[in-house]
Structures are given as structure tokens and as C-alpha cells.
Amino acid sequence: MATRLKALRYGPPVLIGFFALIALVMAALLGFELVQRQALKEQGSKQLAFFLAPAFLLDREFLRLTNSLEGYLESRPSHPADELNMRLEIFLSKLALSRESPGSALMREDPQVAQSLQQLQSYGERAERALSGTAPDLPALQNLLKDMRDFTAESLAMANNTDIVSEKLVETQTSELLNNNLQILWLTGGQLLLLLILAWGLVRRGRIKKREEQALLTTNAALLAARESADRANLSKSIFLANMSHELRTPFNGVMGLLSLLSKTPLTAEQADMVQAANDSARHLSRLLNDTLDLSSLEAGNITFTLEPVQLAVFLRSIEATFRPLAAQKNLQFEITSAIPADVWIETDSTRLRQILFNLLHNAFKFTQQGRIALVVRRLEDAHQQWLELDVEDSGIGMNQEALDQLFQRFFQVDSGLSRKFSGAGLGLHISMALARRFKGDITVQSQVGAGTLFTVRLPLKIVEAPAPNPMVAVASVAVPELAHGIRILVAEDHPVNQKFISLLLQRLGHKATLCENGEAALEAFRTDDYELVLMDIHMPVMDGLTATRAIRALPAPRSQVPIIALTADVLQEARDQAKAAGVDAFITKPVTQEDLELAMAAALARAKAPELQVAN
């Protein structure tokens, strides 16, 4: 940009100088044309005199010859005719000159002038014959004199006619030349004017371009500043989301964890109902939190997709296992049917696909009080590619067209009354649609009031080969041995409620837990005692969990190889990536359940005892 502005800065003076030089040359040419025009006028006068000279000279010599002949005849004819012969020779020479001069053709163009020339030629020939003998033929000369006297007026008329014709011709030629010269003058003047206009236009364009370049620089600077501001805003938003996730999930972890422990103690029926209600409310709040964070991540562009081979039949069985208890609780018929063979593997992000189906199925169970809910899976193919279609159909309350038109808008509720009855923030369907479109797919819906609703998820389908046996397998699919009792576990957790929950949970599982309130204390305890497993919170005062993890991994083996499981309230992918880079073996997001913790601990310990068996988060 700076180079272009520099060229523009020095460009106009060079252009102005160049056009000034051309204008100077054209002005000189214009002056030359004006001088030439005046010269053409003067040349026309000279050319007219040049054309008229032979005719007037011939007329004058004809008169002189006539006078000489008359004087000879009045004198003594016996005298020699020397003077007459001289006049005759001069006359004949002028006559010959008139025939050979450039104006002779012009003189012959007039019939009267041409006839007069022939007559003068005949007079000259008669005079030559009369004077060619030993003695002049006086009778012939007298007759010739008489004829020549009679022709004097015609000779003068010949000269006058020649004058008129010559003048007209010269005027015509001069006029044509002057017209041509005038056209050249106009063309030259027009070119000069166009050149000046072009020079003015280029200079003006240069100034405009300079202003545009400056405006572009200003705009670019503003855009750069806006981009930096947006980046800072996105960074602030990401930090806010991370902090909000941590601050909200941390107490949720304690609440839900203690409720789960409480539900497994001896309770009266009334107490069990209250614990169940508290658990339901906590799970509902957790879903709202997840939806809010997902919405913010989608808007910030922080949602990432991890495509990997997934066995569709196994994936669908996990969906069925999740919703079968809810169907039994509401006494609803729930079935999943698939037209795709059980051994088919597809490439997808199972987490995001599960999130879409969970939102749609939760919606179906929420608004269906009796009847059935079905998930139908099939494969379609068009001219371009294959598609995976998943129908979620229910026999619930249905929706009218007005509701369908707004269904996927954020925070939309089908009806305010229904919102109060069925609750919900109106984010699930909006998030599902956003995720489907990130898959380059779509979600459509059909519904009638009182006749149920049909959601159709259509996503690009890529069938892949079943992956070769890989030591890096998912936790959920690893056959891990049952945990032994009495495992020495180091727990780094700064929140008192979560400390209590983890301590009680590990105690109930029969393990020995050492609690530390920050990473520095955990690192010191790890250096001074032997532990088989570390449960590491990420956000802690004094020293965070990632720094403590890196410090542990920097210790000599085998101490540095002790499994570390991250327990964190962060749900963003960035937090997972940072934890993996720091050296954690598994990543569990809060709120932590007993099942997730047992499975992760078993897998991590199995990996530690058999390094060839690697277990993913």
C-alpha cells in the first residue's frame, strides 16, 4: 500500500510535465498552421499573377506586332522589315510560351480563349508566310493588318477571360487549401483541448485516487482495529465462558455429587422423593447451563468437530439405554429402528450427533404424555452424495404453523402457558439446528396440533471401513478390570464442598484419599509420598492444576508415570487440549458422577499397569 501511495505521490508531476511538453509541441504546431494559412493566401495571389502573365504578355505582343506591321506598311515598304521580323519572332515566342506555360491548360479550358489562341496562331503563321519570300507580300500583309486590327478587341477579351478563369481557379484552389488548413487547425486545436482535458482528468483522478488510497488506509486501519477489538472481545468472551463454566459447575458438582451420595443412603419414601426432586432440578439446571455455554460457543465459533469412525448400531444402543428409563417412567412406548446394517461404521462427531438427538428426544418426551416415541434411522442417496436421515417422531401435543415458523429461533417457546407447564429455555432446538448446519446438514419438522410432531435430521453420510484394533480406545468401550480397594489417591481440589463430595465418594468406594487445596500443596505431597492415582482440579489458587501436572510429569520415572485424571468445570475444547498437552490421562467435566469417576479410574490404572493398553478420555 505504501509503495502505491509513493508512486501516486510522484506520478502527477511527471504526467503534468509530459502533457505540458505535448501541449507545447501542439501549440507550436498550431502556430505553424496559422503562419502557413497566411502564406497560402499570399501564395494564391502570386499564383494568380503567374497564371495571368502569359495571356497579358501575348496580348501586349500582339498589339506591338500590329503596330509594327502598321508602321511598316505606312513607311516605305521597300525598306527591310527587320523590326517587323523581330516583333514577329517575339510574338511567336510568346505564343509558344503561352502553350508551354502551366496556365496554358487553364487558358484552353475556356472555348473563347482557346479559339482566340488559334486565331493568334493563324495570324503568326500568315505573317511568317508573308515575310518569308525574297520580298514581303504587301497585299497579304495589308489583309493581315486589317484582320489583326479587327481582332484587337478579341485579344484583349482573351486576356480578360483568362484573368477571370484564372482568378476563379486560384480562388477555388486557395479556398480548398485554406479549408484543409482550417480543418487541420481545428483538429490540432481539438487535440490540444482533448489533451488538456485528459491531463486535467488524470490529475483529478490522481487526486481522487490519492484520497481513495488514504481512505482505504484509514478503513484498513479501522478494520484492523475492529478486528483486534473483536479478537479481544472473543478472548474476553472465551475467558468469561471458561470462568462462568467453572464458577457454575463447581457448586453443581458438590450439589449433584452429595445428592447422589445421599440417594444411596437409607431414606424414607418422603426423603427419597425430595432427593429425587432435587436431583431432577439439578440436572435441569445443568442442561440449561450446557445449552447456554453451547450457544455462546457457537456464536463465538469455538465449537469444534472431531470426526472419527463410529459404529452406528453401538451408538444407537447407547441412545436407547439413556432414554429407556425415562420412557418407562412416563409409561411411553419407545423404540429405535434402523435400516442400516449393524456392522456399518460411519464417520461423524458422535458427541455432537448425540447432542442433536438428545435435544430432539428430550423435546419429544417433554411434550408427550401418552402414546409412543420413535427414532427411525435410514440411508438415502441422491446424485451427489449419501445422506443419513434420523426421524424423531412422537404422538405428543403437536404445534400449529405459527409455532413451526419460529421453532428454531433462540429462546422460542411454543406457548407461554406450555412454557410454564413444561419449562425450558428454548435453546435446545436452536442449538440442534446450528450443529446440524455445521455438519452441512439440516433439520425439518412436520406437526399438527394434537397429532404429534416429526423432526427429520438430514446429515451427510460417509461410510468408512471398521477401524483396525487400536490400543487407543474409548473409555466406554474398554473392558477394564474392577477397581481394587484401598487405592492411594491424591486429590487436588480447592472447593470445600467438592472436597467433601470427592472424599466421601472415594471413602465409599473403599479408597484412601489425601486432600490438597492447591497445586503447590499437591505437588509437595506427591514428592513426599507414594500415590497410585491423582485427581487434579484445573482452576486452583497458588498453583493451577496444569502447572502441577507438568511438574509431576517432569519428575523421574516411575513417579512421573502415575495416572492423572483432570476434574474440571471447563467444558470448552480449548481446556481439553491444554490438559492433554500438560500430560493428563483422562478428562472428566464437572459435575462428576460416580460411574464416570469409577470408569476413568479403572481405565487409567489399567493403562498404567499395561502401557500397551492406551485409554482415551
C-alpha positions as CSV (number, residue, x, y, z in Angstrom):
1,M,0.0,0.0,0.0
2,A,2.8,2.4,0.9
3,T,4.5,1.7,-2.4
4,R,1.4,2.5,-4.3
5,L,0.9,5.8,-2.5
6,K,4.6,6.7,-3.1
7,A,4.1,6.0,-6.8
8,L,1.0,8.1,-6.8
9,R,2.8,11.0,-5.0
10,Y,5.4,11.3,-7.7
11,G,3.1,10.3,-10.6
12,P,1.1,13.5,-11.2
13,P,4.2,15.9,-11.6
14,V,5.7,13.5,-14.2
15,L,2.4,13.3,-16.0
16,I,1.9,17.1,-15.9
17,G,5.4,17.6,-17.3
18,F,4.8,15.0,-20.0
19,F,1.4,16.6,-21.1
20,A,2.9,20.1,-20.9
21,L,5.6,19.1,-23.3
22,I,3.0,17.6,-25.7
23,A,0.8,20.7,-25.3
24,L,3.8,22.9,-26.1
25,V,4.6,20.9,-29.2
26,M,0.9,21.0,-30.4
27,A,0.8,24.8,-29.6
28,A,3.8,25.3,-31.8
29,L,2.2,23.1,-34.5
30,L,-1.0,25.3,-34.2
31,G,1.1,28.4,-34.7
32,F,2.8,26.9,-37.7
33,E,-0.5,26.1,-39.2
34,L,-1.6,29.7,-38.7
35,V,1.5,31.0,-40.4
36,Q,1.0,28.5,-43.2
37,R,-2.6,29.8,-43.7
38,Q,-1.3,33.3,-44.2
39,A,1.3,32.0,-46.6
40,L,-1.4,30.2,-48.6
41,K,-3.3,33.4,-49.0
42,E,-0.2,35.2,-50.3
43,Q,0.8,32.3,-52.5
44,G,-2.7,32.4,-54.1
45,S,-2.1,36.0,-55.2
46,K,1.3,35.0,-56.6
47,Q,-0.1,32.0,-58.3
48,L,-2.8,34.2,-59.9
49,A,-0.2,36.5,-61.3
50,F,1.8,33.5,-62.6
51,F,-1.3,32.2,-64.4
52,L,-2.2,35.6,-65.9
53,A,1.3,36.7,-67.1
54,P,1.3,34.6,-70.4
55,A,-2.1,35.9,-71.5
56,F,-1.3,39.5,-70.9
57,L,2.2,39.3,-72.4
58,L,0.7,37.6,-75.5
59,D,-1.9,40.4,-75.8
60,R,0.7,43.0,-75.5
61,E,3.0,41.5,-78.1
62,F,0.0,41.1,-80.4
63,L,-0.6,44.8,-80.1
64,R,3.1,45.6,-80.7
65,L,3.1,43.3,-83.7
66,T,0.0,45.0,-85.1
67,N,1.5,48.4,-84.5
68,S,4.9,47.4,-86.1
69,L,3.1,45.9,-89.1
70,E,1.0,49.1,-89.5
71,G,4.2,51.3,-89.3
72,Y,6.0,49.1,-91.8
73,L,3.1,49.4,-94.3
74,E,2.8,53.2,-93.8
75,S,6.6,53.6,-94.4
76,R,8.4,52.7,-97.4
77,P,7.8,49.0,-97.9
78,S,11.0,48.7,-99.9
79,H,12.9,49.1,-96.7
80,P,13.9,45.9,-94.9
81,A,11.4,44.5,-92.5
82,D,13.9,43.9,-89.7
83,E,11.9,45.4,-86.9
84,L,8.7,43.6,-88.1
85,N,10.6,40.3,-88.2
86,M,11.9,40.9,-84.7
87,R,8.3,41.6,-83.5
88,L,7.0,38.6,-85.2
89,E,9.7,36.4,-83.6
90,I,8.9,37.8,-80.2
91,F,5.2,37.3,-80.8
92,L,5.7,33.7,-81.9
93,S,7.9,33.1,-78.9
94,K,5.2,34.5,-76.5
95,L,2.7,32.4,-78.3
96,A,4.8,29.3,-77.8
97,L,5.4,30.3,-74.2
98,S,1.6,30.5,-73.7
99,R,1.3,27.0,-75.0
100,E,4.0,25.6,-72.7
101,S,3.3,27.6,-69.6
102,P,1.4,26.0,-66.6
103,G,-1.5,28.3,-67.3
104,S,-1.9,27.1,-70.9
105,A,-4.3,24.3,-69.9
106,L,-6.3,26.8,-67.9
107,M,-6.4,29.1,-70.9
108,R,-7.7,26.4,-73.2
109,E,-10.5,25.4,-70.8
110,D,-12.4,28.5,-71.9
111,P,-13.7,27.9,-75.5
112,Q,-13.5,31.6,-76.4
113,V,-9.9,31.8,-75.2
114,A,-8.9,28.6,-77.0
115,Q,-10.4,30.0,-80.2
116,S,-8.6,33.3,-79.7
117,L,-5.3,31.4,-79.3
118,Q,-5.9,29.5,-82.5
119,Q,-6.7,32.8,-84.3
120,L,-3.5,34.4,-82.9
121,Q,-1.6,31.3,-84.1
122,S,-3.0,31.7,-87.6
123,Y,-2.0,35.4,-87.6
124,G,1.5,34.5,-86.7
125,E,1.6,31.8,-89.5
126,R,0.2,34.3,-92.1
127,A,2.8,36.9,-91.1
128,E,5.6,34.3,-91.4
129,R,4.4,33.3,-94.9
130,A,4.1,37.0,-96.0
131,L,7.6,37.8,-94.8
132,S,9.3,34.5,-95.9
133,G,9.8,35.4,-99.5
134,T,12.6,37.5,-101.1
135,A,10.3,40.4,-100.8
136,P,7.4,40.9,-98.4
137,D,4.0,40.1,-99.7
138,L,2.5,43.5,-99.2
139,P,-1.1,42.6,-100.2
140,A,-1.1,39.7,-97.7
141,L,0.4,42.0,-95.0
142,Q,-2.3,44.6,-95.6
143,N,-5.0,42.0,-95.3
144,L,-3.3,40.6,-92.2
145,L,-3.2,44.1,-90.7
146,K,-6.9,44.6,-91.4
147,D,-7.7,41.3,-89.7
148,M,-5.4,41.9,-86.8
149,R,-6.9,45.3,-86.2
150,D,-10.3,43.7,-86.1
151,F,-9.1,41.1,-83.7
152,T,-7.6,43.6,-81.2
153,A,-10.7,43.7,-79.1
154,E,-10.9,39.9,-79.0
155,S,-7.3,39.6,-77.9
156,L,-8.0,41.9,-75.0
157,A,-11.1,39.9,-74.2
158,M,-9.0,36.7,-74.3
159,A,-6.7,38.2,-71.7
160,N,-9.6,39.3,-69.6
161,N,-11.3,35.9,-69.8
162,T,-8.1,34.3,-68.8
163,D,-7.9,36.6,-65.9
164,I,-11.4,35.6,-64.8
165,V,-10.9,31.9,-65.2
166,S,-7.5,32.0,-63.5
167,E,-8.9,34.0,-60.7
168,K,-11.7,31.6,-60.1
169,L,-9.4,28.6,-60.3
170,V,-6.9,30.1,-57.9
171,E,-9.6,31.2,-55.6
172,T,-11.0,27.6,-55.7
173,Q,-7.7,26.0,-55.0
174,T,-6.7,28.5,-52.4
175,S,-10.1,28.1,-50.8
176,E,-9.7,24.3,-50.7
177,L,-6.2,24.7,-49.2
178,L,-7.5,27.2,-46.7
179,N,-10.3,24.8,-45.8
180,N,-7.9,22.0,-45.4
181,N,-5.7,24.2,-43.4
182,L,-8.7,25.2,-41.3
183,Q,-9.6,21.6,-40.7
184,I,-6.1,20.9,-39.6
185,L,-6.2,23.9,-37.3
186,W,-9.5,22.6,-35.8
187,L,-8.1,19.1,-35.4
188,T,-4.9,20.4,-33.9
189,G,-6.9,22.7,-31.6
190,G,-9.3,19.9,-30.7
191,Q,-6.4,17.5,-29.9
192,L,-4.8,20.2,-27.8
193,L,-8.1,20.7,-26.0
194,L,-8.6,17.0,-25.5
195,L,-5.0,16.7,-24.3
196,L,-5.6,19.4,-21.8
197,I,-8.9,17.8,-20.7
198,L,-7.1,14.4,-20.4
199,A,-4.3,16.0,-18.4
200,W,-6.8,17.6,-16.1
201,G,-8.7,14.4,-15.8
202,L,-5.6,12.4,-15.0
203,V,-4.5,15.0,-12.4
204,R,-8.0,14.9,-10.9
205,R,-8.1,11.1,-11.0
206,G,-4.7,11.1,-9.3
207,R,-6.0,13.3,-6.5
208,I,-9.2,11.2,-6.2
209,K,-7.1,8.0,-6.1
210,K,-4.8,9.5,-3.6
211,R,-7.8,10.3,-1.4
212,E,-9.2,6.8,-2.0
213,E,-5.9,5.3,-1.1
214,Q,-5.8,7.4,2.1
215,A,-9.4,6.4,2.8
216,L,-8.6,2.8,2.2
217,L,-5.7,3.1,4.6
218,T,-7.9,4.7,7.1
219,T,-10.6,2.0,6.5
220,N,-8.0,-0.8,6.8
221,A,-6.7,0.7,10.0
222,A,-10.2,0.9,11.3
223,L,-10.9,-2.7,10.2
224,L,-7.7,-3.8,11.8
225,A,-8.6,-2.0,15.0
226,A,-12.1,-3.5,14.8
227,R,-10.7,-7.0,14.2
228,E,-8.3,-6.6,17.2
229,S,-11.2,-5.3,19.2
230,A,-13.3,-8.3,18.1
231,D,-10.4,-10.7,18.9
232,R,-10.1,-9.1,22.3
233,A,-13.9,-9.4,22.7
234,N,-13.8,-13.0,21.7
235,L,-10.9,-13.6,24.0
236,S,-12.8,-11.9,26.8
237,K,-15.9,-13.9,25.9
238,S,-13.9,-17.1,26.0
239,I,-12.4,-16.2,29.3
240,F,-15.9,-15.3,30.6
241,L,-17.3,-18.6,29.4
242,A,-14.4,-20.5,31.0
243,N,-14.8,-18.6,34.2
244,M,-18.6,-18.9,34.1
245,S,-18.4,-22.6,33.4
246,H,-16.0,-23.1,36.3
247,E,-18.0,-20.9,38.7
248,L,-21.3,-22.6,37.9
249,R,-20.2,-26.1,37.5
250,T,-18.1,-26.2,40.7
251,P,-21.1,-25.8,43.1
252,F,-23.1,-28.0,40.8
253,N,-20.5,-30.7,41.2
254,G,-20.9,-30.5,45.0
255,V,-24.7,-30.3,44.9
256,M,-25.2,-33.2,42.5
257,G,-22.4,-35.3,44.0
258,L,-23.8,-35.0,47.5
259,L,-27.3,-35.6,46.3
260,S,-26.2,-38.8,44.5
261,L,-24.4,-40.0,47.7
262,L,-27.5,-39.1,49.7
263,S,-29.8,-41.0,47.4
264,K,-27.7,-44.2,48.1
265,T,-28.2,-43.9,51.9
266,P,-31.2,-45.4,53.8
267,L,-34.1,-42.9,53.2
268,T,-37.8,-42.8,53.9
269,A,-40.1,-42.6,51.0
270,E,-40.7,-38.9,51.6
271,Q,-37.0,-38.3,51.8
272,A,-36.3,-40.3,48.7
273,D,-38.9,-38.2,46.8
274,M,-37.3,-35.0,47.9
275,V,-33.9,-36.2,46.9
276,Q,-35.2,-37.3,43.5
277,A,-36.8,-33.8,43.0
278,A,-33.6,-32.1,44.0
279,N,-31.7,-34.4,41.6
280,D,-34.2,-33.6,38.8
281,S,-33.9,-29.8,39.4
282,A,-30.1,-30.0,39.5
283,R,-30.0,-32.0,36.2
284,H,-32.4,-29.4,34.7
285,L,-30.1,-26.6,35.8
286,S,-27.1,-28.5,34.4
287,R,-28.8,-28.8,31.0
288,L,-29.7,-25.1,30.9
289,L,-26.1,-24.3,31.7
290,N,-24.8,-26.6,29.0
291,D,-27.2,-25.1,26.5
292,T,-26.2,-21.6,27.4
293,L,-22.5,-22.4,27.1
294,D,-23.0,-24.2,23.8
295,L,-25.0,-21.3,22.4
296,S,-22.2,-18.9,23.4
297,S,-19.6,-21.2,21.9
298,L,-21.5,-21.5,18.7
299,E,-21.8,-17.7,18.4
300,A,-18.1,-17.3,19.1
301,G,-17.1,-20.0,16.7
302,N,-15.5,-22.1,19.4
303,I,-17.4,-25.3,18.7
304,T,-15.1,-27.9,17.2
305,F,-16.0,-31.1,15.5
306,T,-13.9,-34.3,15.8
307,L,-14.8,-36.7,13.0
308,E,-14.0,-40.3,13.8
309,P,-15.3,-43.8,12.9
310,V,-18.4,-44.7,14.8
311,Q,-20.3,-48.0,14.7
312,L,-23.8,-46.7,14.2
313,A,-25.6,-49.7,15.9
314,V,-23.5,-49.3,19.1
315,F,-24.2,-45.5,19.0
316,L,-27.9,-46.1,18.8
317,R,-27.9,-48.6,21.6
318,S,-26.3,-46.0,23.9
319,I,-29.1,-43.6,22.9
320,E,-31.7,-46.2,23.7
321,A,-30.1,-47.1,27.0
322,T,-30.2,-43.4,28.0
323,F,-33.9,-42.8,27.3
324,R,-35.3,-46.3,28.1
325,P,-35.7,-45.5,31.9
326,L,-37.4,-42.2,31.0
327,A,-39.9,-44.0,28.7
328,A,-40.6,-46.5,31.5
329,Q,-41.1,-43.7,34.0
330,K,-43.7,-42.0,31.8
331,N,-45.2,-45.3,30.6
332,L,-44.4,-44.4,26.9
333,Q,-43.6,-46.8,24.1
334,F,-40.1,-46.1,22.9
335,E,-38.3,-47.8,20.0
336,I,-35.3,-47.3,17.8
337,T,-35.3,-48.9,14.3
338,S,-32.5,-48.7,11.8
339,A,-32.5,-49.7,8.1
340,I,-28.7,-49.6,8.1
341,P,-26.9,-52.9,8.8
342,A,-25.4,-53.3,12.3
343,D,-21.9,-53.7,11.1
344,V,-21.8,-50.3,9.3
345,W,-19.3,-47.7,10.5
346,I,-19.8,-44.0,9.7
347,E,-17.5,-41.0,10.1
348,T,-19.0,-38.4,12.4
349,D,-18.7,-36.5,15.6
350,S,-20.6,-38.8,17.9
351,T,-20.7,-36.2,20.7
352,R,-22.4,-33.5,18.5
353,L,-24.7,-36.1,16.9
354,R,-25.7,-37.3,20.3
355,Q,-26.3,-33.7,21.4
356,I,-28.7,-33.2,18.5
357,L,-30.6,-36.4,19.2
358,F,-30.7,-35.8,22.9
359,N,-32.3,-32.3,22.4
360,L,-34.9,-33.7,20.0
361,L,-35.7,-36.7,22.2
362,H,-35.9,-34.7,25.3
363,N,-38.2,-32.4,23.5
364,A,-40.4,-35.3,22.4
365,F,-40.5,-36.8,25.9
366,K,-41.3,-33.4,27.4
367,F,-44.4,-32.9,25.2
368,T,-45.7,-36.5,25.0
369,Q,-47.8,-37.7,27.9
370,Q,-49.1,-40.9,26.3
371,G,-48.5,-42.9,23.2
372,R,-45.1,-43.6,21.6
373,I,-41.8,-42.0,20.6
374,A,-39.7,-43.5,17.8
375,L,-36.3,-42.9,16.4
376,V,-36.0,-44.2,12.8
377,V,-32.7,-44.3,11.0
378,R,-32.2,-44.8,7.3
379,R,-29.7,-44.1,4.5
380,L,-30.6,-42.1,1.4
381,E,-28.7,-41.3,-1.7
382,D,-29.0,-38.7,-4.4
383,A,-27.0,-37.7,-7.5
384,H,-24.3,-36.1,-5.4
385,Q,-23.9,-38.0,-2.1
386,Q,-25.3,-40.2,0.6
387,W,-27.4,-38.9,3.5
388,L,-28.1,-40.1,7.0
389,E,-31.7,-39.4,8.0
390,L,-32.9,-39.7,11.5
391,D,-36.6,-39.2,12.3
392,V,-37.7,-38.4,15.8
393,E,-41.5,-38.9,15.9
394,D,-43.8,-38.5,18.8
395,S,-47.5,-38.6,19.5
396,G,-47.5,-35.5,21.7
397,I,-49.4,-32.3,21.7
398,G,-48.2,-31.1,18.2
399,M,-47.8,-27.5,17.0
400,N,-49.6,-25.0,14.8
401,Q,-48.0,-23.3,11.7
402,E,-47.2,-20.1,13.6
403,A,-45.1,-22.1,16.1
404,L,-43.4,-24.1,13.4
405,D,-42.3,-20.9,11.7
406,Q,-40.5,-19.8,14.8
407,L,-39.5,-23.1,16.2
408,F,-35.7,-22.9,15.7
409,Q,-35.3,-19.4,16.9
410,R,-33.4,-19.0,20.2
411,F,-35.5,-18.7,23.4
412,F,-38.7,-19.5,21.5
413,Q,-41.4,-21.3,23.4
414,V,-44.3,-23.0,21.7
415,D,-46.7,-21.3,24.2
416,S,-46.3,-19.3,27.3
417,G,-48.7,-21.5,29.1
418,L,-46.9,-24.6,28.0
419,S,-43.6,-23.0,28.9
420,R,-44.8,-22.6,32.4
421,K,-46.1,-26.2,32.4
422,F,-43.2,-27.9,30.7
423,S,-40.4,-25.4,31.4
424,G,-37.3,-25.0,29.2
425,A,-35.3,-22.1,28.0
426,G,-35.9,-22.5,24.3
427,L,-32.3,-23.2,23.3
428,G,-32.2,-26.9,22.5
429,L,-33.7,-26.8,19.1
430,H,-31.8,-23.7,18.1
431,I,-28.5,-25.4,19.1
432,S,-29.5,-28.6,17.3
433,M,-30.2,-26.7,14.1
434,A,-26.9,-24.8,14.4
435,L,-25.0,-28.1,14.9
436,A,-26.8,-29.8,12.0
437,R,-25.8,-26.9,9.7
438,R,-22.2,-27.2,11.0
439,F,-22.5,-30.8,9.8
440,K,-23.6,-29.3,6.4
441,G,-27.0,-30.8,7.0
442,D,-30.4,-29.6,8.1
443,I,-33.4,-30.3,10.3
444,T,-37.0,-30.2,9.1
445,V,-40.2,-30.5,11.1
446,Q,-43.8,-31.5,10.4
447,S,-46.5,-31.2,13.0
448,Q,-50.2,-30.9,13.6
449,V,-51.9,-29.8,16.8
450,G,-53.0,-32.9,18.7
451,A,-51.4,-35.2,16.2
452,G,-47.8,-35.2,17.2
453,T,-44.5,-34.0,15.7
454,L,-41.9,-35.4,13.3
455,F,-38.4,-34.0,13.3
456,T,-36.1,-35.1,10.4
457,V,-32.4,-34.7,10.8
458,R,-30.5,-35.0,7.5
459,L,-26.7,-35.1,7.6
460,P,-24.1,-36.0,5.0
461,L,-23.2,-39.7,5.3
462,K,-19.7,-41.1,4.9
463,I,-19.5,-44.8,5.4
464,V,-16.0,-46.0,6.4
465,E,-14.2,-49.2,7.0
466,A,-14.2,-50.6,10.5
467,P,-11.0,-49.4,12.2
468,A,-8.3,-51.8,12.9
469,P,-7.9,-52.8,16.5
470,N,-6.3,-49.9,18.2
471,P,-4.8,-49.7,21.7
472,M,-6.2,-46.2,21.9
473,V,-9.9,-47.0,22.5
474,A,-12.7,-45.1,24.2
475,V,-13.2,-45.4,27.9
476,A,-16.8,-46.5,27.4
477,S,-15.7,-49.5,25.3
478,V,-12.7,-50.7,27.3
479,A,-13.0,-53.8,29.2
480,V,-11.2,-52.7,32.3
481,P,-10.8,-54.8,35.5
482,E,-12.8,-54.0,38.5
483,L,-11.2,-51.5,40.8
484,A,-9.4,-52.9,43.8
485,H,-10.0,-51.4,47.2
486,G,-7.5,-49.3,49.2
487,I,-6.0,-47.3,46.3
488,R,-3.9,-44.4,47.5
489,I,-5.3,-41.3,45.7
490,L,-4.0,-37.7,45.8
491,V,-6.9,-35.2,45.4
492,A,-6.1,-31.6,44.4
493,E,-9.4,-29.6,44.9
494,D,-9.8,-26.1,46.3
495,H,-13.6,-26.0,46.8
496,P,-14.6,-27.3,50.3
497,V,-17.9,-28.8,49.1
498,N,-16.3,-30.6,46.3
499,Q,-13.5,-31.8,48.7
500,K,-16.2,-33.2,50.9
501,F,-18.0,-34.9,48.0
502,I,-14.8,-36.5,46.5
503,S,-13.7,-37.6,49.9
504,L,-17.0,-39.2,50.8
505,L,-17.2,-40.8,47.3
506,L,-13.7,-42.3,47.5
507,Q,-14.3,-43.4,51.0
508,R,-17.5,-45.2,49.9
509,L,-15.5,-46.9,47.1
510,G,-13.0,-48.1,49.7
511,H,-10.0,-45.9,48.7
512,K,-7.6,-43.7,50.7
513,A,-7.7,-40.1,49.7
514,T,-5.3,-37.3,50.6
515,L,-6.8,-33.8,50.0
516,C,-4.8,-30.7,48.9
517,E,-6.3,-27.3,48.4
518,N,-4.0,-26.2,45.6
519,G,-1.5,-27.4,43.0
520,E,1.6,-26.5,45.0
521,A,0.4,-28.5,48.1
522,A,-0.4,-31.4,45.8
523,L,3.0,-31.3,44.2
524,E,4.7,-31.2,47.6
525,A,2.6,-34.2,48.8
526,F,3.3,-36.1,45.7
527,R,7.0,-35.7,46.1
528,T,7.0,-36.8,49.7
529,D,4.6,-39.8,49.5
530,D,3.7,-42.6,47.1
531,Y,0.3,-42.5,45.3
532,E,-1.3,-44.7,42.7
533,L,-3.6,-42.1,41.2
534,V,-4.0,-38.3,41.1
535,L,-7.3,-36.4,40.8
536,M,-6.4,-32.9,39.7
537,D,-8.6,-29.9,39.6
538,I,-7.6,-27.3,36.9
539,H,-8.5,-24.0,38.4
540,M,-6.9,-23.6,41.9
541,P,-5.1,-20.8,43.7
542,V,-1.3,-20.6,44.3
543,M,-0.6,-23.2,41.5
544,D,-3.2,-24.4,39.0
545,G,-3.7,-28.0,38.1
546,L,-2.0,-27.8,34.7
547,T,1.2,-26.4,36.1
548,A,1.2,-29.1,38.8
549,T,0.6,-31.8,36.2
550,R,3.6,-30.6,34.1
551,A,5.7,-30.5,37.3
552,I,4.7,-34.1,38.1
553,R,5.5,-35.3,34.5
554,A,8.9,-33.7,34.8
555,L,9.8,-35.9,37.8
556,P,12.0,-39.0,37.3
557,A,10.2,-42.2,36.4
558,P,8.3,-44.2,37.6
559,R,6.9,-41.4,39.8
560,S,6.2,-39.2,36.7
561,Q,4.1,-42.0,35.2
562,V,1.4,-42.1,37.8
563,P,-2.0,-41.6,36.1
564,I,-3.5,-38.1,36.4
565,I,-7.2,-37.5,35.9
566,A,-8.3,-33.9,35.4
567,L,-11.5,-32.9,37.2
568,T,-12.6,-29.6,35.9
569,A,-15.6,-27.4,35.4
570,D,-14.3,-26.3,32.0
571,V,-16.2,-27.7,29.0
572,L,-14.5,-25.9,26.2
573,Q,-12.4,-27.8,23.8
574,E,-9.5,-25.5,24.5
575,A,-9.4,-26.7,28.1
576,R,-9.3,-30.3,26.9
577,D,-6.4,-29.5,24.5
578,Q,-4.5,-27.7,27.2
579,A,-5.0,-30.6,29.7
580,K,-3.9,-33.2,27.1
581,A,-0.8,-31.1,26.3
582,A,0.1,-30.9,30.0
583,G,0.0,-34.6,30.4
584,V,-3.3,-35.7,31.9
585,D,-4.5,-39.2,31.2
586,A,-8.3,-38.6,31.4
587,F,-10.6,-35.6,31.4
588,I,-13.8,-35.5,33.4
589,T,-16.1,-32.5,33.4
590,K,-18.0,-31.5,36.5
591,P,-20.5,-32.4,37.8
592,V,-18.7,-35.7,38.3
593,T,-20.8,-38.9,38.7
594,Q,-19.7,-42.0,40.5
595,E,-20.0,-44.0,37.3
596,D,-17.8,-41.7,35.3
597,L,-15.1,-41.5,38.0
598,E,-15.0,-45.3,38.6
599,L,-14.7,-45.9,34.8
600,A,-12.0,-43.3,34.3
601,M,-10.0,-44.5,37.4
602,A,-10.2,-48.1,36.2
603,A,-9.1,-47.3,32.7
604,A,-6.3,-45.1,33.9
605,L,-5.0,-47.7,36.3
606,A,-5.3,-50.4,33.7
607,R,-3.2,-48.3,31.3
608,A,-0.6,-47.7,34.0
609,K,-0.3,-51.5,34.6
610,A,-0.3,-52.3,30.9
611,P,1.2,-49.5,28.8
612,E,0.3,-51.1,25.6
613,L,-3.4,-50.5,26.5
614,Q,-4.0,-46.8,26.0
615,V,-7.3,-45.4,27.0
616,A,-8.7,-42.1,25.7
617,N,-10.7,-39.7,27.7
